[in-house]
């Protein structure tokens, strides 16, 4: 009998089955996003954030922005340039920044700035034709969507330190112009997608 107990004790000591242990979840911050937000701390004013919330609710309700929107992004940015009064930044520099914003929008719209429900609407337009510029079709609410993502996008771009402050200040002026004129620059005109459209989504 004593021998049996010793054998049981030995068997227990050789049982090396790993035990399940609860481990604290390690959250690794997105360093690129954090860095870009530090470099380009572009914060939208509360009234513009509210418009984005309303826009999100419209899309959830299966509504589509009525295209082409008036004013379009091209018209909004042109409106800014026409009213801009040179301070420490020349009109030429501001014009270059505006042109850069349009390029970002053109490249980011289909993959980053549209909801899944809006994709078929985008595909109905022949934007492969150079004469069809998305900035002439989409409007202020879509430009605001870009501004939300812009700090992160710029984080992936090599921007010289001396150009960072200039770019940020120029962007701030564009946002401020939209904020002060949101009633006429950010139109919230939506329509129902219709039964056939909803089948495609």
C-alpha positions, 0 to 999 in steps of 0.5 A: 500500500505505501508503494502505491501511494509513492507511485501516485505521487510520482505520477502527479509530479510528472503531469506537465499539462499546461494550465490555462492562465488568464493573461491581461490583454496587451493593447499596443497603440497605433504609433503611426496614428498617434504620431500623425495626430501629434504632428497634425492635431486637426480638430473639427469644431463641434458644429461640424462634428454634429453634421458628420453624426447626422450624415452617419444617421442618414446613411444608416437609414439607407439615404444617399447624398444627392449628386452632384452636390451644390456646392461641390468640393471644388466650389467650396475650396474656391470659395475659401480662396476667393475670401482668403486674405493673405497673412503670413501665408501667401495666396500661392501657398494656400492655393498649393495646399487646396490643390493638395486637399483635392488630390487627397480626396480624389485618391481616398474617396472610393476606398476610405471615405464612402460607406459600403451603402454608397459604393454602388452610387459611386460606380454609376459615374464614370470617374475614370474619365479625366473630365469627371472630377469627383471634387465636382460631384461630392460636397462639404460633408464628404470633405469633412470625412476627409478632414477626419482621416487627414491627420492619419493619412499625412502620417504616412507621408514624408513631410519636412518639419518646417513644412508641417507647421505651415500645412497645419495652419493652412488646413486650420484656416480651411476648416475655420472657413467651413465652420463659419459658413457651414449653413451654405457650404455643407448641404445636407440633401439626401434621397432614398436609394430606392428598392432596386438600389438597395438590392445591389447593396 
